[in-house]
């Protein structure tokens, strides 16, 4: 089973995330946020299925 750990970014990373330097960086940041959101939704649904006993792995 995969374990997801959260890492606290340093000040430089926080500044880069909140203030993109150009439109390409802003698009990349938005894309990463969307991918992360979809992954979290998928993992939440999988966890719910597992809790309800609808495990597709067996």
N, C-alpha and C positions, 0 to 999 in steps of 0.2 A: 504494500500500500504506500502511495506517495504521501509525503509529509510536506506541507507548505509552511515555510517559516517567513516571518516578516522581518525585513531588515530596515533599520532606521537610516535614511540617507544623511550624508553630511551636508554642511551648509552650502557648499558649491553645487552639489546635486540638487538641493532644494531650489536654489536660485535658478539653475538651468531649467528645471521643470516648470517653474512659475513664470519665467520670462524668456520665451523662445527668441532666439536672435534673428530668425527670418521666417518666412512663410513655410518653407520646407520643414523647419524644425517644429513649427506649430502643427503642421499636418502629421508629422511623425508622432508627436506627443499625443494628439487626438486619437490616432490609430492605435497606439499602445493602450490608451485608456479603454477604448472600445473592446480590444482583444481581451484585456484583463477582466472587464465586466462580463463578457461572454463566458470566459473560463470560470469565473466565480459562479455564474448562474448554472452552468453545466454541472459543476461540482456540487452545488447545493441540491440540484435535482437528483443527481446520482446518490447523494447521501440520504435524501428523502425516500427514494425508491428502496434503498438498502434497508432503511428503518422500517418500511412498510412490508418488506419481505418480497418485493418484486425485483429480486436480484437476477440480472440477465447474464451473469458470469458463469452460472452453473447450468 
